Amino acid sequence: MNGRAISTSRVVRRFAPRTLRGRLSLVALATATLLMTVLTVVFNAVMDEHLQRQADRELHNRAAAVATTVDTSGPRVRVLETANDRLLDANVWIYGGTRLLEQPPSTSADSPLTPATDRLAAAGRSACATVRTIRLCAHPLGGHGHRPPTATVVTALDLTPYRNSADTLLLGSLVLDAVMLGCTYVLTRLSVGRALRPVRTMTDQATQWSAVASEERFGTERHPAELARLGASLDELLDRVRTVLRHEQQLTGELSHELRTPLSRIVMELDWWHSRRRTGAETRATLDTIGEATRSMRTICDTVLDDARENARAPATAPGTTDVVAAVDRLLRSLIPPEGVATERLTPTQVLEAGVAPALLERILSPLLANATRYARSRVTVRARRTPGAVHLDVDDDGPGVPEAFVGELFQPGRRADRGDGHDGAGLGLSLARRLARSVGGEVAHDPGHTPGARFTVSLPTG
């Protein structure tokens, strides 16, 4: 049984329509077929009942006409002669009680109608029966209350014309059903195809726009409710695709830019080493330089990839607002400043909200706070203020500050003022902070006039 059911299911899936239009058309056809079948059966049953009642009414009318020629007033039942006697005698049986008085001339003794008429006369009530294609109806005469009827008139009618009419109606209804089902299927396919045409157009546009990272979007205006929801979903997907493509391009560009310098150092050292024979000390110096450049490349890759993963989880383009004071508090609590270095912030008198996602704000502030706590002698201070349309954060430290000769290279990726200062880092934190701030319309700047120490100002749009 299970094998047969699985085989049947496979056959159904094999021959099932592949397109949504085909499936909807098939469902509409099946529904219309069921409805038309029910209507056809009901219609033909009603028509059969109507034709039979019409035949019975004809028989009763004929029996009533014959009853006018039957005299039941005397002790014996008499059949009176009339001018239309031949018409009345056609297909008419007259019984006096249960005794047959008259019958149609064409009826023989062994006719199957005779037993049927006898049973109807013996029943003593108005009743009908069908023998083959002949309809028989009994019409009792006389008799009142519980007394049996004095006479009974049985009339017969050939049902062939009525059945022919019923067959014609059945055939006509079947032809009409077939035409209606064909029209239903064709019109459903046309209607569904027309209804799905905007969906196909939107799908083609979404495919094209996603391939080129276009800024075109469907929107929700001038669309029905269903298509508006589909358009909104496609717009979200296109935004995600565009964000992924932009992150991919940005990651590729950053890696290419950041790795160019250490790769150039490695190539130059190898060219220099191959140019002539070197001493052991020179070879060791070359290997140390290559090793340092390789470690720098690894640090750059780790830093850039970590930033890419953070952006993938919380893209910089994601809308949102962030409580600046709460974000700074979380970052200061997560940092472990060196011994003897205190962190301090000034609480503003009004609520400050930046128009960026919380994760993005933390990624912008983290390098600045990490550098401040790393180079501060005794204190790190964070100040927040608001101007029309922007929120500003000042991160101050009382450390040695930025050398004047290095100010021009401060935000260039991979650059450090003093690589021998004993601190780890690839020189990418400030460049990443500025890039992320600019991606949302903000900025990270260095204040060269601040002394002692260093001051970095983060400017972000308000929420």
C-alpha positions in Angstrom: 0.0 0.0 0.0 2.8 2.4 0.9 4.7 1.7 -2.3 1.5 2.2 -4.4 0.8 5.5 -2.6 4.4 6.7 -3.2 4.2 5.7 -6.9 0.9 7.6 -7.3 2.3 10.6 -5.6 5.3 10.6 -7.9 3.0 10.4 -10.9 0.9 13.3 -9.7 4.0 15.4 -9.1 5.4 14.5 -12.5 2.3 15.6 -14.4 1.4 18.5 -12.1 1.9 22.0 -13.8 5.3 23.6 -13.2 4.1 27.1 -13.2 1.9 29.0 -10.7 -0.4 30.0 -13.5 -0.9 26.4 -14.6 -1.6 25.3 -11.0 -4.1 28.1 -10.3 -5.8 27.3 -13.6 -6.0 23.6 -12.8 -7.5 24.4 -9.3 -10.0 26.7 -11.0 -10.9 24.0 -13.5 -11.3 21.3 -10.8 -13.5 23.6 -8.8 -15.6 24.6 -11.8 -15.9 20.9 -12.8 -17.2 19.9 -9.3 -19.6 22.8 -9.3 -20.9 22.1 -12.8 -21.3 18.4 -12.0 -23.4 19.2 -9.0 -25.5 21.7 -10.9 -26.0 19.3 -13.8 -27.1 16.5 -11.6 -29.5 18.7 -9.7 -30.8 20.3 -12.9 -31.5 17.0 -14.6 -33.1 15.5 -11.5 -35.4 18.4 -11.2 -36.3 18.2 -14.9 -37.0 14.5 -14.7 -39.3 15.1 -11.7 -41.0 17.9 -13.6 -41.6 15.8 -16.7 -42.9 12.9 -14.7 -45.3 15.3 -12.8 -46.4 16.7 -16.2 -47.1 13.2 -17.4 -49.0 12.3 -14.3 -51.1 15.5 -14.6 -51.9 14.6 -18.2 -53.0 11.1 -17.1 -55.2 12.5 -14.3 -56.8 15.0 -16.6 -57.6 12.2 -19.1 -59.0 10.0 -16.3 -61.2 12.8 -15.1 -62.6 13.2 -18.7 -63.3 9.4 -18.9 -64.9 9.5 -15.4 -67.7 11.6 -16.9 -68.8 8.6 -19.0 -69.0 6.3 -16.1 -72.4 6.1 -14.2 -72.0 4.9 -10.6 -75.4 6.0 -9.4 -77.1 2.7 -9.9 -76.5 -0.7 -8.4 -74.2 -1.5 -11.3 -71.5 0.5 -12.9 -72.4 1.5 -16.5 -70.2 3.0 -19.2 -72.1 5.6 -21.2 -71.5 6.0 -24.9 -70.3 9.5 -26.1 -69.4 11.1 -29.4 -65.7 10.9 -28.5 -65.8 7.4 -27.4 -62.9 6.2 -29.5 -60.6 8.9 -28.1 -61.7 8.1 -24.5 -61.2 4.4 -25.0 -57.6 4.8 -26.2 -55.2 3.6 -23.4 -58.1 3.5 -20.8 -59.1 0.7 -18.5 -62.4 0.9 -16.5 -63.1 -1.3 -13.5 -66.3 -1.9 -11.6 -64.8 -2.7 -8.2 -62.1 -5.2 -9.2 -63.9 -6.4 -12.3 -62.6 -5.2 -15.6 -65.3 -3.6 -17.7 -63.4 -2.1 -20.6 -59.9 -2.0 -21.9 -58.1 -0.7 -24.9 -58.8 -2.7 -28.1 -55.1 -3.1 -28.7 -54.4 -4.7 -25.3 -54.2 -8.5 -25.3 -54.8 -10.8 -22.4 -51.1 -11.5 -21.9 -50.0 -7.9 -22.0 -47.7 -6.9 -19.1 -50.0 -3.8 -18.6 -53.0 -5.9 -17.5 -51.5 -7.2 -14.2 -50.3 -3.7 -13.4 -53.8 -2.1 -14.0 -55.4 -4.9 -12.0 -53.1 -4.1 -9.0 -53.9 -0.4 -9.3 -57.6 -1.1 -9.4 -57.4 -3.4 -6.4 -55.5 -0.8 -4.4 -58.7 1.3 -4.3 -56.8 4.6 -4.2 -55.2 7.2 -6.5 -51.8 5.8 -7.5 -49.4 5.6 -10.4 -46.9 3.0 -11.6 -44.4 2.6 -14.5 -44.1 -0.4 -16.7 -41.2 -0.2 -19.0 -41.9 3.0 -20.9 -45.6 3.2 -20.0 -46.9 5.3 -17.2 -50.2 4.1 -15.5 -52.3 6.2 -13.1 -55.5 5.0 -11.3 -58.5 7.4 -10.6 -61.1 5.9 -8.2 -64.8 6.8 -8.5 -67.5 6.8 -5.9 -66.9 5.5 -2.4 -67.0 7.9 0.6 -65.4 7.6 4.0 -64.2 4.1 4.6 -66.2 2.6 1.7 -64.2 1.2 -1.2 -64.6 3.0 -4.6 -67.4 1.8 -6.9 -65.3 2.1 -10.0 -61.7 2.8 -11.0 -60.4 4.4 -14.2 -56.8 3.6 -15.2 -55.1 5.6 -17.9 -51.8 5.0 -19.7 -49.3 7.3 -21.3 -46.1 6.5 -23.3 -43.1 8.2 -21.6 -40.8 7.9 -24.6 -41.3 11.5 -25.7 -40.7 12.7 -22.1 -37.6 10.6 -21.8 -36.3 11.8 -25.1 -36.8 15.4 -23.8 -34.9 14.5 -20.6 -32.1 12.9 -22.7 -31.9 16.0 -24.9 -31.7 18.2 -21.8 -28.9 16.0 -20.3 -26.9 16.1 -23.5 -27.4 19.9 -23.8 -26.3 20.4 -20.3 -23.2 18.3 -20.8 -22.2 20.2 -23.9 -22.8 23.5 -22.0 -20.7 22.2 -19.1 -17.8 21.3 -21.5 -18.0 24.7 -23.1 -18.1 26.5 -19.8 -15.2 24.5 -18.4 -13.1 25.2 -21.5 -13.9 28.9 -21.2 -13.2 28.9 -17.5 -9.7 27.3 -18.0 -8.8 29.7 -20.8 -10.1 32.8 -19.0 -8.4 31.7 -15.7 -5.0 31.3 -17.5 -5.4 34.7 -19.1 -6.5 36.4 -15.9 -3.8 34.8 -13.8 -1.1 35.5 -16.4 -2.2 39.1 -16.5 -2.3 39.3 -12.7 1.2 37.8 -12.4 2.7 40.0 -15.1 3.8 42.7 -12.6 5.4 40.0 -10.4 7.4 38.7 -13.3 8.4 42.3 -14.2 9.4 43.0 -10.6 11.4 39.8 -10.5 13.3 40.7 -13.7 14.0 44.2 -12.4 15.2 42.9 -9.0 17.6 40.5 -10.7 19.0 43.3 -12.9 19.3 45.8 -10.0 20.9 43.3 -7.7 23.5 42.5 -10.4 24.6 46.1 -10.7 24.0 47.2 -7.1 21.5 49.8 -8.4 19.9 52.3 -6.1 16.5 51.9 -7.9 13.7 50.5 -5.6 10.1 49.5 -6.1 8.5 51.4 -3.2 4.9 50.8 -2.0 3.1 53.5 -3.9 0.8 52.8 -6.9 0.8 49.1 -6.2 -1.9 46.8 -4.9 -1.5 45.7 -1.3 0.0 42.3 -2.2 2.4 43.8 -4.7 3.3 46.5 -2.2 4.3 43.9 0.4 6.3 42.0 -2.3 8.0 45.3 -3.3 8.9 46.1 0.2 10.4 42.6 0.7 12.4 42.9 -2.5 13.6 46.4 -1.5 14.9 45.0 1.7 16.7 42.2 -0.1 18.1 44.7 -2.6 19.4 46.9 0.3 21.1 43.9 1.8 22.6 42.8 -1.5 23.9 46.4 -2.1 25.3 46.5 1.4 27.0 43.1 0.9 28.5 44.2 -2.4 29.7 47.5 -1.0 31.3 45.7 2.0 32.9 43.3 -0.4 34.3 46.1 -2.5 35.4 48.0 0.5 37.1 45.0 2.0 38.9 44.2 -1.2 40.0 47.8 -1.6 41.2 48.0 2.0 43.1 44.8 1.9 44.7 45.8 -1.4 45.6 49.2 0.0 46.9 48.0 3.4 48.9 45.0 2.1 50.6 47.0 -0.7 53.2 48.5 1.7 54.4 45.4 3.5 54.4 43.4 0.2 56.5 46.2 -1.3 59.0 45.9 1.6 59.2 42.1 1.1 59.8 42.5 -2.6 62.4 45.2 -2.1 64.3 43.2 0.5 64.3 40.1 -1.7 65.5 42.1 -4.7 68.2 43.7 -2.6 69.3 40.3 -1.2 69.4 38.7 -4.7 71.4 41.6 -6.2 74.8 40.3 -4.8 76.2 37.9 -2.2 75.3 38.9 1.3 76.9 38.2 4.6 75.2 36.2 7.3 74.4 39.3 9.3 72.9 41.0 6.2 70.8 37.8 5.5 69.5 37.7 9.0 68.6 41.4 8.8 66.7 40.8 5.6 64.9 37.8 7.1 63.9 39.9 10.2 62.5 42.7 7.9 60.6 40.1 5.9 59.3 38.5 9.1 58.2 41.9 10.5 56.4 42.7 7.2 54.7 39.3 7.2 53.5 39.8 10.8 52.2 43.3 9.8 50.3 41.7 6.9 48.7 39.2 9.3 47.7 41.9 11.8 46.3 44.0 8.9 44.2 41.0 7.7 42.9 40.2 11.1 42.0 43.8 11.8 40.2 44.4 8.5 38.4 41.0 8.5 37.2 41.6 12.1 35.8 45.0 11.0 34.1 43.3 8.0 32.5 40.7 10.3 31.3 43.4 12.6 29.8 45.3 9.6 28.1 42.2 8.4 26.4 41.7 11.7 25.5 45.4 12.2 26.0 47.2 8.8 26.9 50.8 8.9 23.9 51.6 6.7 21.4 50.2 9.2 19.1 52.9 10.5 18.8 53.6 14.2 19.6 55.9 17.1 21.9 55.5 20.0 22.1 57.1 23.4 25.6 58.5 23.3 26.1 58.7 27.1 25.1 55.1 27.6 27.4 53.9 24.8 30.4 55.8 26.2 29.7 54.3 29.6 29.7 50.8 28.2 33.0 51.3 26.4 34.7 52.9 29.4 33.6 50.0 31.6 34.9 47.5 29.1 38.3 49.2 28.9 40.9 48.3 31.5 43.1 51.4 31.7 46.7 51.1 32.8 47.5 51.5 36.5 47.4 55.2 37.5 45.2 56.2 34.5 41.6 57.4 35.4 38.8 57.8 32.9 36.2 60.6 33.3 33.3 61.9 31.4 31.2 65.0 31.8 27.5 64.3 32.0 25.6 66.6 29.6 22.4 68.4 30.7 20.3 67.1 27.9 19.7 63.7 26.2 22.2 63.1 23.4 21.2 60.7 20.6 23.3 60.0 17.6 21.6 58.9 14.4 23.6 55.7 14.0 23.3 52.1 15.2 24.8 51.3 18.6 27.3 48.8 17.2 28.6 51.4 14.7 29.0 54.0 17.4 31.0 51.6 19.5 33.2 50.7 16.5 33.9 54.4 15.9 34.7 55.2 19.5 36.6 52.1 20.5 39.9 53.0 18.7 39.9 56.5 20.0 39.3 55.4 23.6 41.8 52.6 23.3 44.5 54.9 22.1 43.7 57.5 24.8 44.0 55.0 27.6 47.1 53.5 26.0 49.0 56.8 25.8 47.5 58.8 28.7 49.7 59.5 31.7 47.0 59.9 34.3 43.6 60.8 32.9 41.2 60.3 30.0 38.3 62.6 29.6 35.2 62.3 27.3 33.1 65.3 26.7 29.8 65.4 24.8 28.0 68.3 23.4 25.3 69.0 20.8 25.0 71.5 18.0 22.2 71.9 15.5 22.0 68.7 13.5 25.1 67.0 15.1 26.5 65.4 18.3 30.2 66.0 19.1 32.3 63.8 21.4 35.8 65.0 22.5 38.2 62.3 23.7 41.1 63.9 25.5 44.2 62.4 27.1 47.2 63.9 28.9 49.8 61.8 27.1 52.7 62.9 24.8 50.3 63.9 22.0 50.7 63.4 18.3 54.1 64.5 16.9 53.8 67.5 14.6 55.6 65.7 11.8 53.2 62.8 11.9 49.9 64.8 11.9 49.6 64.5 8.1 49.8 60.8 8.2 47.7 60.3 11.3 44.6 58.8 9.5 46.4 56.9 6.9 46.0 53.1 7.3 49.0 51.2 8.6 50.9 54.3 9.8 52.3 54.6 13.3 54.2 57.6 14.8 56.6 55.3 16.7 56.7 51.6 16.0 59.1 51.0 18.9 56.9 52.5 21.6 56.2 49.1 23.0 52.5 49.1 22.1 50.8 46.6 19.7 48.8 47.7 16.8 48.8 47.9 13.0 47.9 51.6 12.7 44.4 50.9 11.3 42.2 52.0 14.2 42.0 55.7 13.4 41.6 55.2 9.7 38.7 52.7 10.3 37.1 55.1 12.8 37.1 57.9 10.3 35.9 55.7 7.5 33.0 54.4 9.5 32.1 57.9 10.7 32.1 59.3 7.2 30.0 56.4 5.9 27.1 57.8 8.0 27.8 61.5 7.3 30.0 62.1 10.3 33.7 62.8 10.8 36.7 62.1 13.1 39.2 64.9 13.4 42.3 65.6 15.4 42.7 69.0 17.2 46.4 70.0 16.8 46.0 73.0 19.1 45.1 70.9 22.1 47.9 70.6 24.7 49.1 68.8 26.6 48.2 65.4 25.2 45.9 64.7 22.2 42.2 65.5 21.5 40.1 63.6 18.9 36.6 64.9 18.1 33.9 62.6 16.7 31.0 64.3 14.9 27.9 62.4 14.1 24.4 63.3 12.9 21.6 63.5 15.5 18.9 60.9 15.8 
